[in-house]
């Protein structure tokens, strides 16, 4: 976008916010499914407990169940690292249209 272009219409701005939110939620859902399946397989716990553990790891709260073996520990470690990046990336994707609009408006205000 050129320095002299006007801000996009609010309708486009809100459409971008919704589009980015849908992408972020889809990515978080995919990430949660990885955790659910991994916890169910490696920890040998129920699907609900797997959902609970994966949700807590994905949001940064920490695990609930003790890892029963080395495979479970390796999975939990890798999923924790992945989850931290996935969650922060999703937040960045959701807020990127807001920050972009703010910076663009700030630049236009500075040029006036």
BAFI-3210 file (N, C-alpha, C; in Angstrom, 3 decimals, decimal comma, padded with zeros to 6 digits):
// residues 112
n [1|2|3|4|5|6|7|8|9|10|11|12|13|14|15|16|17|18|19|20|21|22|23|24|25|26|27|28|29|30|31|32|33|34|35|36|37|38|39|40|41|42|43|44|45|46|47|48|49|50|51|52|53|54|55|56|57|58|59|60|61|62|63|64|65|66|67|68|69|70|71|72|73|74|75|76|77|78|79|80|81|82|83|84|85|86|87|88|89|90|91|92|93|94|95|96|97|98|99|100|101|102|103|104|105|106|107|108|109|110|111|112]
n.u [000,837|000,561|002,127|000,504|-002,079|-005,518|-007,116|-008,443|-011,947|-014,179|-015,719|-014,168|-012,018|-013,196|-013,962|-011,468|-010,593|-012,426|-011,844|-009,151|-009,514|-011,005|-009,120|-007,179|-008,617|-009,173|-006,554|-005,851|-007,715|-006,873|-004,344|-005,129|-006,393|-004,180|-002,909|-004,910|-005,159|-002,513|-002,166|-004,118|-003,140|-000,398|-000,514|-002,502|-005,110|-008,540|-010,669|-011,805|-010,170|-007,847|-008,499|-008,721|-006,064|-004,628|-005,817|-005,072|-002,286|-002,031|-002,929|-001,054|-001,175|-000,278|000,413|-001,840|-001,936|000,472|003,305|003,430|005,513|008,633|008,094|005,697|006,603|008,366|006,558|004,866|006,694|007,494|004,986|004,342|006,264|005,595|002,953|003,215|004,318|002,323|000,032|000,804|001,288|-001,291|-002,627|-001,223|-001,982|-004,713|-004,730|-003,312|-004,624|-005,661|-003,401|-002,047|-003,821|-003,791|-001,063|-000,962|-002,825|-001,584|000,722|-000,468|-001,561|000,758|001,817|000,156]
n.v [-001,174|002,199|005,159|007,381|006,553|006,310|005,141|001,815|001,061|000,724|-001,591|-003,377|-003,534|-004,767|-007,151|-008,249|-008,632|-010,594|-012,643|-013,219|-014,032|-016,370|-017,966|-018,150|-019,458|-021,875|-022,856|-023,076|-025,001|-027,203|-027,519|-028,160|-030,593|-032,170|-032,318|-033,584|-036,122|-037,016|-037,007|-038,868|-041,187|-041,478|-041,107|-042,748|-042,046|-040,964|-039,528|-037,119|-036,341|-036,092|-033,940|-031,994|-031,859|-031,165|-028,693|-027,158|-027,147|-025,894|-023,307|-022,463|-023,124|-025,482|-029,033|-031,651|-034,419|-036,877|-037,930|-041,177|-042,661|-042,643|-042,010|-040,597|-038,397|-037,223|-036,587|-034,767|-032,741|-031,833|-031,089|-029,051|-027,076|-026,590|-025,705|-023,290|-021,590|-021,831|-020,741|-018,063|-017,246|-017,426|-015,427|-013,213|-013,297|-012,765|-010,129|-008,690|-007,190|-005,036|-003,790|-003,176|-001,340|000,671|001,499|002,361|004,455|006,120|006,816|008,224|010,361|011,575|012,569|014,624]
n.w [000,000|-000,830|000,494|000,333|-000,024|000,928|003,971|003,953|003,483|006,294|006,190|004,697|006,416|008,724|007,527|007,011|009,635|010,520|008,686|009,327|011,977|011,608|010,277|012,298|014,351|013,064|012,797|015,516|016,285|014,758|015,948|018,533|018,060|017,341|019,832|021,399|020,193|020,486|023,322|024,004|022,763|023,681|026,482|027,268|028,139|028,658|026,046|026,828|028,984|027,515|025,848|027,824|028,878|026,516|025,914|028,127|027,864|025,366|025,888|027,642|030,346|031,504|032,062|033,264|033,881|034,910|033,020|031,797|030,631|028,712|026,014|026,206|027,627|025,806|023,731|025,121|025,704|023,108|022,106|023,870|023,255|020,561|020,957|022,352|020,403|018,443|019,690|020,199|017,576|016,498|017,954|016,995|014,293|014,509|015,532|013,625|011,450|012,908|014,020|011,666|010,472|012,403|012,287|009,641|009,646|011,484|010,056|007,930|009,375|010,262|007,911|007,199]
ca.u [000,000|001,320|002,066|-000,518|-003,417|-006,411|-007,421|-009,545|-013,253|-014,355|-016,275|-013,011|-011,263|-013,866|-013,884|-010,122|-010,556|-013,165|-011,074|-007,992|-009,994|-011,380|-007,862|-006,554|-009,412|-008,932|-005,207|-005,899|-008,471|-005,945|-003,336|-005,786|-006,595|-002,888|-002,715|-005,899|-004,774|-001,249|-002,382|-004,887|-002,277|000,804|-000,811|-003,531|-006,183|-009,792|-010,708|-012,104|-008,942|-006,908|-008,919|-008,387|-004,620|-004,211|-006,285|-004,249|-000,955|-002,144|-003,098|000,072|-001,453|000,512|-000,259|-002,541|-001,548|001,889|003,671|003,694|006,720|009,487|007,409|004,737|007,367|008,858|005,398|004,434|007,703|007,383|003,688|004,409|007,022|004,749|001,765|003,579|004,458|001,017|-000,882|001,258|001,069|-002,727|-002,939|-000,659|-002,816|-005,983|-004,550|-002,540|-005,340|-005,806|-002,100|-001,774|-004,650|-003,270|000,187|-001,256|-003,467|-000,545|001,565|-001,227|-001,672|002,071|002,077|-000,708]
ca.v [000,000|003,432|006,055|008,402|005,973|006,444|003,910|001,030|001,235|-000,089|-002,896|-004,198|-003,731|-005,784|-008,407|-008,767|-009,125|-011,859|-013,634|-013,615|-014,772|-017,713|-018,683|-018,426|-020,481|-023,143|-023,294|-023,515|-026,259|-028,216|-027,720|-028,855|-031,990|-032,846|-032,584|-034,567|-037,447|-037,369|-037,351|-040,120|-042,292|-041,642|-041,136|-043,775|-041,461|-040,816|-038,421|-035,884|-035,972|-035,653|-032,581|-031,149|-031,677|-030,428|-027,315|-026,461|-026,938|-024,938|-021,956|-022,146|-023,377|-026,617|-030,338|-032,133|-035,798|-037,257|-038,733|-042,534|-043,275|-041,702|-041,560|-039,569|-037,215|-036,594|-035,965|-033,602|-031,688|-031,278|-030,425|-027,803|-026,098|-026,256|-024,976|-021,911|-020,874|-021,830|-019,809|-016,697|-016,977|-017,195|-014,098|-012,243|-013,302|-012,102|-008,697|-008,029|-006,110|-003,888|-003,123|-002,616|-000,141|001,697|002,026|003,087|005,716|006,939|007,347|009,252|011,524|012,228|013,241|015,790]
ca.w [000,000|-000,957|001,653|000,149|-000,160|002,073|004,694|003,378|004,116|007,507|005,816|004,324|007,652|009,545|006,797|007,263|011,016|010,568|007,920|010,124|013,146|011,142|010,029|013,594|015,052|012,367|013,169|016,919|016,318|014,256|016,986|019,645|017,642|017,470|021,250|021,875|019,692|021,117|024,726|024,063|022,345|024,503|027,910|027,492|028,935|027,909|025,102|027,564|029,678|026,479|025,499|028,966|028,894|025,322|026,047|029,110|027,287|024,263|026,426|028,493|031,762|031,969|032,012|034,452|034,158|034,878|031,858|032,289|030,048|027,992|024,799|026,611|028,012|024,567|023,079|025,904|025,524|021,757|021,975|024,634|022,462|019,413|021,411|022,660|019,134|017,762|020,346|019,941|016,154|016,310|018,485|016,048|013,083|014,829|015,743|012,573|010,747|013,808|014,099|010,337|010,285|013,307|011,750|008,398|010,032|012,129|008,987|007,228|010,246|010,338|006,643|007,047]
c.u [000,883|001,155|000,910|-001,926|-004,215|-006,600|-008,515|-010,837|-013,384|-014,899|-015,143|-012,179|-011,892|-013,882|-012,516|-009,989|-011,250|-012,395|-009,874|-008,401|-010,386|-010,129|-007,211|-007,302|-009,228|-007,561|-005,169|-006,661|-007,604|-004,895|-003,909|-006,014|-005,295|-002,659|-003,657|-005,487|-003,476|-001,409|-003,149|-003,991|-001,128|000,506|-001,845|-004,637|-007,409|-009,714|-010,961|-010,870|-007,867|-007,221|-008,504|-006,886|-004,149|-004,632|-005,419|-002,848|-001,015|-002,278|-002,010|-000,129|-000,614|-000,282|-000,925|-002,012|-000,036|002,150|004,086|004,979|007,498|008,838|006,416|005,454|007,887|007,706|004,989|005,418|007,572|006,067|003,671|005,139|006,191|003,575|002,068|003,674|003,100|000,069|-000,477|001,072|-000,399|-003,147|-002,418|-001,503|-004,130|-005,798|-003,814|-003,336|-005,489|-004,504|-001,749|-002,554|-004,142|-002,000|-000,041|-001,893|-002,455|000,351|000,831|-001,350|-000,359|002,361|001,253|-000,106]
c.v [001,238|004,290|007,043|007,843|006,174|005,099|003,139|001,263|000,311|-001,482|-003,858|-004,521|-004,828|-007,144|-009,052|-009,315|-010,473|-012,958|-014,128|-014,403|-016,201|-018,556|-019,069|-019,512|-021,844|-023,709|-023,783|-024,828|-027,413|-028,547|-028,473|-030,324|-032,789|-033,239|-033,640|-035,973|-037,917|-037,769|-038,664|-041,320|-042,531|-041,782|-042,194|-043,258|-041,260|-039,602|-037,094|-035,412|-035,501|-034,230|-031,607|-030,849|-030,836|-028,966|-026,533|-026,197|-025,846|-023,504|-021,575|-022,407|-024,522|-027,901|-030,692|-033,502|-035,984|-038,120|-040,128|-043,166|-042,222|-041,169|-040,451|-038,279|-036,469|-035,904|-034,697|-032,443|-031,026|-030,531|-029,104|-026,717|-025,634|-025,376|-023,523|-021,065|-020,754|-020,805|-018,362|-016,300|-016,672|-015,821|-013,025|-012,162|-012,564|-010,585|-007,981|-006,981|-004,851|-003,091|-002,476|-001,329|001,003|002,331|002,828|004,439|006,657|007,572|008,442|010,513|012,295|013,020|014,493|017,044]
c.w [000,000|000,298|001,547|000,006|001,114|002,753|003,968|004,157|005,328|007,211|005,441|005,555|008,516|008,855|007,006|008,682|011,112|009,845|008,731|011,365|012,763|010,894|011,352|014,360|014,385|012,739|014,621|017,061|015,843|015,314|018,182|019,297|017,711|018,923|021,793|021,457|020,358|022,572|024,862|023,755|023,328|025,995|028,283|028,421|028,048|026,981|025,819|028,334|028,688|026,034|026,591|029,001|027,710|025,400|027,021|028,582|026,214|024,764|027,420|029,977|032,330|031,995|033,338|034,847|034,065|033,644|032,329|031,754|029,260|026,717|025,107|026,988|026,786|023,841|023,807|025,740|024,157|021,555|022,737|023,858|021,272|019,841|021,739|021,407|018,430|018,375|020,071|018,483|015,886|016,815|017,525|014,776|013,339|014,900|014,614|011,787|011,609|013,854|012,761|010,117|011,166|012,731|010,473|008,724|010,673|011,068|008,218|008,063|010,307|009,051|006,460|007,617]
res [x|x|x|x|x|x|x|x|x|x|x|x|x|x|x|x|x|x|x|x|x|x|x|x|x|x|x|x|x|x|x|x|x|x|x|x|x|x|x|x|x|x|x|x|x|x|x|x|x|x|x|x|x|x|x|x|x|x|x|x|x|x|x|x|x|x|x|x|x|x|x|x|x|x|x|x|x|x|x|x|x|x|x|x|x|x|x|x|x|x|x|x|x|x|x|x|x|x|x|x|x|x|x|x|x|x|x|x|x|x|x|x]
***
